[in-house]
Each structure stands twice: as C-alpha cells, then as structure tokens.
Amino acid sequence: MVSEKVMDYLREVYHHHLRGREYVTPRNLEVSMNVSRPTALEALRRLEKMGFGTYAHGRGFSLNSRGWDFVHERWRAHHAMATVFMQYFGLDPESACREASALEPHASTALIDAMCRTLELPDDEGIQHKGECGRWCL
C-alpha cells in the first residue's frame, strides 16, 4: 500500500499522461498541485525510487508499465467503489467520488474483483477513465 500523498502524485502524473504529456516535469506539478518545484521534484524522484517510472533530468518523469498497471488498478477500485456508493447508498456522483478517493487506497484487489463481478463491471479494458462525477477522477 502506498501513502495518500504518494497516491496524490501518482494520480496527477497519470492525469498529465492522459492529457498527452509523455514526461511530467516538476513545473507541471508545481502548477497543477500548487506545490513548490523542489517538493514536486522530490516527489517525482520518490516515485522513481518506488519503481513506478523514471525521472530524466531535463525531461521529467514518465510512468513505466508497473506505474501504469498500479494506477489502472487503483482507478478500477475507485470506479467500483463509487458505483456501489451511488447504486446502493444513493450518494450523488461528487460524494461517491470523494468517498471512493478516501477509501480506495485501502481496498484489496480481491475485494475490488468481487465488487466488479457483483456489479458486472467490465475489466480494465472496458472502463473509461472519466469518472461518474464527470472529472478525471481516481
């Protein structure tokens, strides 16, 4: 399990990649996350150290296959949980997204697999990355 802070940075890097950026720079994160450039650089280097991608000075950070797989699995968890919260508990999309964001880092793959089977959600291949709340949530 990764910390919530690390997950925040992974989400943001993922969102930049979905918008077509091959490399995410400390400046990109400085602007999008409202953090200092040294803080963003430290976070990107930490992601590299954790094995989620590579950081190249002058280019930025790029997710590797392990990073992509990890983020996709977390997105799948988020989507499954948000769907449960809306369908079974009547939460509006924004609230369901917020609750799923808080809980998904703690959900096991087995739990998410069971939720997806019960809800008849498609595997990762069929999931769109835009969440029920209409944002690129994760």
C-alpha positions as CSV (number, residue, x, y, z in Angstrom):
1,M,0.0,0.0,0.0
2,V,1.3,3.5,-0.8
3,S,0.6,6.6,1.2
4,E,-2.1,9.0,0.4
5,K,0.5,11.6,-0.5
6,V,2.2,9.3,-3.0
7,M,-1.1,8.4,-4.5
8,D,-1.9,12.1,-5.0
9,Y,1.3,12.5,-7.0
10,L,0.6,9.3,-9.0
11,R,-2.9,10.5,-9.8
12,E,-1.6,13.8,-11.0
13,V,1.2,12.2,-13.1
14,Y,-1.4,9.9,-14.6
15,H,-3.8,12.8,-15.4
16,H,-0.9,14.6,-17.2
17,H,-0.2,11.4,-19.2
18,L,-3.8,11.1,-20.2
19,R,-3.7,14.7,-21.5
20,G,-0.8,13.7,-23.8
21,R,2.3,14.5,-21.8
22,E,4.9,11.8,-22.1
23,Y,7.0,13.4,-19.4
24,V,5.7,15.3,-16.3
25,T,8.1,17.9,-15.0
26,P,8.3,19.4,-11.5
27,R,7.0,22.6,-13.1
28,N,3.9,20.8,-14.3
29,L,3.2,19.6,-10.8
30,E,4.0,23.0,-9.3
31,V,1.2,24.5,-11.3
32,S,-1.4,21.7,-11.2
33,M,-0.9,20.8,-7.5
34,N,0.1,24.1,-6.1
35,V,3.4,22.8,-4.5
36,S,6.9,24.2,-4.7
37,R,9.1,23.0,-7.5
38,P,11.6,21.3,-5.1
39,T,8.7,19.5,-3.4
40,A,7.5,18.3,-6.8
41,L,11.0,17.2,-7.8
42,E,11.4,15.3,-4.6
43,A,8.0,13.5,-5.2
44,L,8.9,12.5,-8.7
45,R,12.2,11.1,-7.5
46,R,10.4,9.2,-4.8
47,L,8.0,7.7,-7.4
48,E,11.1,6.6,-9.4
49,K,12.7,5.1,-6.3
50,M,9.4,3.2,-5.6
51,G,9.6,1.7,-9.1
52,F,6.7,3.5,-10.7
53,G,8.7,5.2,-13.5
54,T,11.8,7.0,-14.4
55,Y,12.9,10.6,-13.9
56,A,15.3,12.1,-16.5
57,H,16.8,15.4,-15.7
58,G,15.7,18.0,-18.3
59,R,12.8,15.8,-19.5
60,G,10.8,14.8,-16.4
61,F,9.1,11.8,-15.1
62,S,7.4,9.1,-17.1
63,L,5.4,6.2,-15.8
64,N,6.7,2.7,-16.6
65,S,4.5,-0.4,-17.1
66,R,4.4,-1.1,-13.3
67,G,3.3,2.5,-12.7
68,W,0.6,2.3,-15.3
69,D,-0.7,-1.1,-14.0
70,F,-0.8,0.2,-10.4
71,V,-2.7,3.4,-11.3
72,H,-5.1,1.5,-13.6
73,E,-5.8,-1.0,-10.7
74,R,-6.4,1.9,-8.3
75,W,-8.7,3.5,-10.9
76,R,-10.7,0.3,-11.2
77,A,-11.0,0.2,-7.4
78,H,-12.2,3.8,-7.4
79,H,-14.8,3.2,-10.1
80,A,-16.1,0.1,-8.4
81,M,-16.5,1.8,-5.0
82,A,-18.1,5.0,-6.5
83,T,-20.6,2.8,-8.4
84,V,-21.5,0.9,-5.2
85,F,-21.9,4.2,-3.3
86,M,-24.2,5.6,-5.9
87,Q,-26.3,2.5,-6.8
88,Y,-26.7,1.0,-3.3
89,F,-26.3,4.0,-0.9
90,G,-27.8,6.7,-3.1
91,L,-24.8,9.1,-3.0
92,D,-24.6,11.7,-5.6
93,P,-21.6,11.4,-8.0
94,E,-19.5,14.1,-6.3
95,S,-19.9,12.5,-2.9
96,A,-19.4,9.0,-4.2
97,C,-16.2,10.1,-5.9
98,R,-14.9,11.8,-2.7
99,E,-15.7,8.7,-0.6
100,A,-14.1,6.4,-3.1
101,S,-11.0,8.6,-3.3
102,A,-10.6,8.3,0.5
103,L,-11.2,4.5,0.7
104,E,-9.8,3.0,-2.5
105,P,-6.1,3.0,-1.4
106,H,-7.2,0.6,1.4
107,A,-9.2,-1.9,-0.7
108,S,-7.6,-5.2,-1.7
109,T,-7.6,-6.5,-5.2
110,A,-9.8,-9.4,-4.1
111,L,-12.5,-7.0,-2.7
112,I,-12.4,-5.0,-5.9
113,D,-12.6,-8.1,-8.1
114,A,-15.7,-9.2,-6.1
115,M,-17.3,-5.8,-6.4
116,C,-16.7,-5.7,-10.1
117,R,-18.2,-9.2,-10.5
118,T,-21.2,-8.4,-8.5
119,L,-21.8,-5.1,-10.3
120,E,-20.9,-6.7,-13.7
121,L,-18.4,-4.0,-14.4
122,P,-16.0,-4.6,-17.2
123,D,-12.4,-5.4,-16.7
124,D,-9.9,-2.6,-17.1
125,E,-10.2,-2.7,-20.9
126,G,-13.8,-1.5,-20.8
127,I,-13.5,1.1,-18.2
128,Q,-13.4,4.7,-19.3
129,H,-11.2,7.0,-17.3
130,K,-13.7,9.7,-16.8
131,G,-15.5,9.0,-13.6
132,E,-19.1,9.2,-12.7
133,C,-18.6,12.7,-11.3
134,G,-17.5,13.9,-14.7
135,R,-13.9,14.5,-13.8
136,W,-10.8,12.6,-14.5
137,C,-11.1,11.1,-11.0
138,L,-9.1,8.4,-9.4
